[in-house]
Amino acid sequence: MSRRMEADREAAPDERPSRRTAKVADVRRHGQPPGLKDRRNEEHWAGRIYMRSLSPYFAWAALRVGFSPNQLTYMMIVSGVLAGFVVSLPATGTAALWTALGGAVLIQLYLLLDCVDGEVARYLRRTSVGGVYLDRIGHYLSEVALLTGLGFAAQGDWTTGGYVELGLLAALGAALIKAETDNVVVARAKSGLPADPTGGDRALRPRSTRIALARQAASMLKFHRIIGAVELSLLILAAAALDVVLGTDTPAAMRVLAVVVAVVAVLQTLLHLVSILASRRLN
């Protein structure tokens, strides 16, 4: 949900009300250009289903208060990182359920602010390369923080012992996956090529039929989504609730989740790299 500059260029060039006189309908018109919800590779499913319907009200409030787009992005980063910290707090039983709930709520706030900063930027015509960069860094930090927090939650304390390391491994995998994607643009730029390869979606498909089929199967299963911040926060909440129901001395469900997430992160890192190298994105 990054603040893409091209979206601003596509928006209608007509005049828009000032911050103080803007209405929610104005925010929807100028902050949510046509096709925003259809960006399958960038718009999160939660944004399409409910958050983009709520965010204009908060974007309107942010405009009235006077927040800048970058200030909203900084708040987004704080929300995401704080979610990981809250999840990591040493707790058992019902207390662990409350920390998991706190993390899930903070991730919803993170998602909301991720929508709002872009809408405010487009409304004010203040989209920028710096804003896009800051937004990307925010996603890195938030996902790494939440995965690390899962490791501590599975361990049950702020001590090492295996599960913390699994959380760190998953965090490394999530960061590498994003780096693999971002470095396609870096590699093309350093080679004097445009950011987007010619051929559209066809360029994203692996040239090998077998790899293409494997990629399609993985995409259909959606297993990679469990390392995303929104999905992971809900899974952590579900695991904490299950541990309360089971009444075990150790966070058994949380530990199973930590193992699964680490395995998925490692596999996804390798599969994503192979998929990029086997496609036409670097040509």
C-alpha positions in Angstrom: 0.0 0.0 0.0 2.9 2.3 -0.7 2.4 5.9 -1.7 3.1 5.4 -5.4 3.8 8.7 -7.3 2.1 7.4 -10.5 -1.2 7.2 -8.6 -1.0 10.9 -8.0 -0.3 11.7 -11.6 -3.3 9.7 -12.6 -5.6 11.5 -10.2 -7.9 14.2 -11.6 -6.1 17.6 -11.9 -9.1 19.6 -10.6 -8.9 21.8 -7.6 -9.6 20.2 -4.2 -10.7 21.9 -0.9 -8.1 22.9 1.6 -7.3 20.8 4.7 -9.8 22.7 6.8 -12.8 22.5 4.4 -12.2 19.0 3.1 -15.0 16.4 3.4 -14.7 12.7 3.6 -16.1 12.5 0.1 -13.3 14.7 -1.1 -10.7 12.4 0.5 -12.3 9.4 -1.3 -12.3 11.3 -4.6 -8.7 12.6 -4.5 -7.0 10.2 -2.0 -8.3 7.0 -3.5 -7.8 7.2 -7.3 -9.6 4.7 -9.5 -8.0 1.2 -9.5 -6.5 1.7 -6.0 -8.2 -1.4 -4.6 -7.4 -3.5 -7.7 -3.6 -3.3 -7.2 -3.4 -7.0 -6.4 0.4 -7.1 -5.8 0.3 -4.0 -3.4 -3.2 -3.7 -1.9 -3.7 -6.0 1.0 -6.9 -8.1 1.1 -7.9 -6.4 4.3 -7.6 -3.0 2.6 -9.9 -4.1 -0.2 -12.4 -5.7 2.2 -12.8 -3.1 4.9 -9.9 -0.8 5.7 -10.2 1.3 2.5 -13.8 2.0 3.5 -12.8 3.2 7.0 -9.5 5.0 6.2 -11.1 8.1 4.5 -12.7 9.1 7.8 -9.3 9.0 9.5 -7.5 10.7 6.6 -10.1 13.5 6.8 -9.3 13.8 10.6 -5.6 13.8 9.9 -6.0 16.6 7.3 -8.0 18.7 9.8 -5.4 18.1 12.6 -2.6 19.0 10.2 -0.5 15.8 10.1 1.9 15.5 7.2 2.1 12.2 5.2 5.5 11.4 6.6 4.3 12.0 10.2 1.6 9.4 9.6 4.1 7.0 8.2 6.2 7.4 11.3 3.2 6.6 13.4 2.6 3.5 11.2 6.1 2.3 11.9 5.7 2.9 15.7 2.5 1.0 15.7 4.0 -2.0 13.8 7.2 -2.2 16.0 5.2 -1.7 19.2 3.0 -4.6 18.2 6.0 -6.9 18.1 7.1 -5.6 21.5 3.7 -6.1 23.1 3.5 -9.7 21.7 7.0 -10.4 23.1 6.1 -9.4 26.7 6.6 -12.4 29.1 3.1 -13.7 29.9 1.2 -17.0 30.3 -2.4 -18.0 30.2 -4.9 -15.2 30.1 -2.2 -12.6 30.3 -0.7 -13.9 27.1 -4.0 -13.7 25.4 -4.2 -10.0 26.3 -0.7 -9.3 24.9 -1.7 -11.1 21.7 -4.9 -9.1 21.5 -2.9 -5.9 22.0 -0.5 -6.9 19.2 -3.4 -7.6 16.9 -5.1 -4.3 17.6 -1.8 -2.4 17.0 -1.4 -4.2 13.7 -4.8 -3.1 12.6 -3.8 0.5 13.5 -0.6 -0.1 11.5 -2.7 -1.2 8.5 -5.0 1.8 8.9 -2.1 4.3 9.0 -0.6 2.5 6.0 -3.8 3.5 4.1 -4.2 7.0 5.6 -0.6 8.2 4.9 -1.0 7.6 1.2 -4.5 9.1 1.0 -3.3 12.3 2.7 -0.2 12.4 0.4 -2.3 12.1 -2.7 -4.9 14.6 -1.4 -2.1 17.2 -0.7 -0.2 16.2 -3.9 2.8 15.5 -1.6 3.8 12.1 -2.8 7.6 11.6 -3.0 10.4 9.2 -3.4 11.3 9.7 0.2 7.8 8.8 1.3 7.8 5.6 -0.7 11.2 4.7 0.8 10.0 5.4 4.3 6.9 3.3 3.7 9.0 0.4 2.6 11.3 0.6 5.6 8.2 0.7 7.8 7.0 -2.6 6.4 10.5 -4.2 6.9 10.7 -3.1 10.5 7.1 -4.0 11.5 7.2 -7.5 10.1 10.6 -8.2 11.6 9.4 -6.9 15.0 6.3 -9.1 15.0 8.1 -12.2 13.9 10.7 -11.6 16.6 8.0 -11.0 19.1 6.4 -14.3 18.2 9.7 -16.0 19.0 9.8 -14.5 22.5 6.1 -15.3 23.0 6.7 -19.0 22.1 9.7 -19.1 24.4 7.5 -17.6 27.2 10.2 -15.3 28.5 12.9 -12.8 27.3 15.5 -15.6 27.3 17.0 -17.7 24.5 16.2 -21.3 24.2 15.3 -22.2 20.6 12.0 -20.5 19.9 13.5 -17.0 20.0 16.0 -18.1 17.4 13.2 -19.5 15.3 11.5 -16.1 15.5 14.7 -14.4 14.4 15.1 -16.9 11.6 11.6 -16.1 10.4 12.2 -12.4 10.7 15.4 -12.7 8.6 13.4 -14.7 6.0 10.7 -12.0 5.8 13.3 -9.3 5.4 15.1 -11.2 2.7 11.9 -11.8 0.7 11.3 -8.0 0.6 14.9 -7.4 -0.2 14.7 -9.9 -3.1 11.7 -8.0 -4.5 13.2 -4.5 -4.0 16.6 -5.5 -5.5 15.0 -6.4 -8.8 14.3 -2.6 -9.1 17.8 -1.8 -7.9 19.4 -4.2 -10.3 17.4 -2.9 -13.3 18.2 0.7 -12.3 21.9 0.0 -12.1 21.7 -1.6 -15.5 20.0 1.4 -17.0 16.7 -0.4 -17.4 13.2 0.9 -16.4 11.8 -0.2 -13.1 9.1 -2.3 -14.6 10.1 -5.0 -17.1 8.3 -5.1 -20.5 5.6 -7.7 -20.9 3.6 -6.9 -17.7 2.5 -10.0 -15.8 4.1 -12.2 -18.4 7.6 -11.0 -17.3 6.8 -12.2 -13.7 6.2 -15.8 -14.8 9.1 -18.3 -14.7 10.3 -19.4 -18.1 10.4 -23.0 -16.9 6.9 -24.7 -17.0 7.6 -26.8 -13.9 8.7 -23.8 -11.9 5.7 -21.8 -13.2 3.4 -24.6 -12.1 5.0 -24.8 -8.7 4.8 -21.0 -8.3 1.1 -21.2 -9.2 0.4 -23.9 -6.8 2.2 -22.0 -4.0 0.2 -18.9 -4.8 -3.1 -20.8 -4.7 -2.3 -22.3 -1.2 -1.5 -18.8 0.1 0.9 -20.3 2.7 3.2 -17.4 2.3 0.7 -15.0 3.8 1.2 -16.3 7.4 4.4 -14.3 7.7 2.6 -11.1 6.8 1.9 -8.7 9.7 -1.9 -8.8 9.5 -2.3 -12.5 9.1 0.4 -13.3 11.6 -1.1 -11.1 14.3 -4.4 -12.9 13.9 -2.7 -16.3 14.1 -0.8 -15.3 17.2 -4.1 -14.3 18.8 -5.7 -17.6 17.8 -2.7 -19.5 19.2 -2.8 -17.6 22.5 -6.6 -18.4 22.8 -5.9 -22.1 22.1 -3.2 -22.2 24.8 -5.8 -20.7 27.2 -8.3 -23.4 26.3 -5.7 -26.2 26.5 -4.5 -24.9 29.9 -0.9 -26.2 29.3 2.1 -25.1 31.4 3.9 -24.0 28.2 2.6 -22.0 25.2 2.3 -25.2 23.1 0.1 -23.7 20.3 2.4 -20.6 20.1 5.4 -22.9 19.8 3.9 -24.8 17.0 3.1 -21.6 15.2 6.7 -20.4 15.6 8.0 -23.6 14.1 5.6 -23.4 11.1 6.3 -19.7 10.5 10.0 -20.3 10.5 9.7 -23.2 8.0 7.5 -21.2 5.7 9.8 -18.1 5.9 12.8 -20.2 4.9 11.0 -22.0 2.1 9.4 -18.8 0.8 12.8 -17.1 0.8 14.3 -19.8 -1.4 11.3 -20.2 -3.7 10.9 -16.5 -4.2 14.6 -16.2 -5.2 14.3 -19.1 -7.7 11.1 -17.5 -9.1 12.8 -14.2 -9.7 15.9 -15.8 -11.3 13.7 -18.0 -13.5 11.5 -15.1 -14.7 12.2 -12.3 -17.2 12.3 -9.6 -14.5 16.1 -9.3 -14.7 16.1 -9.1 -18.5 
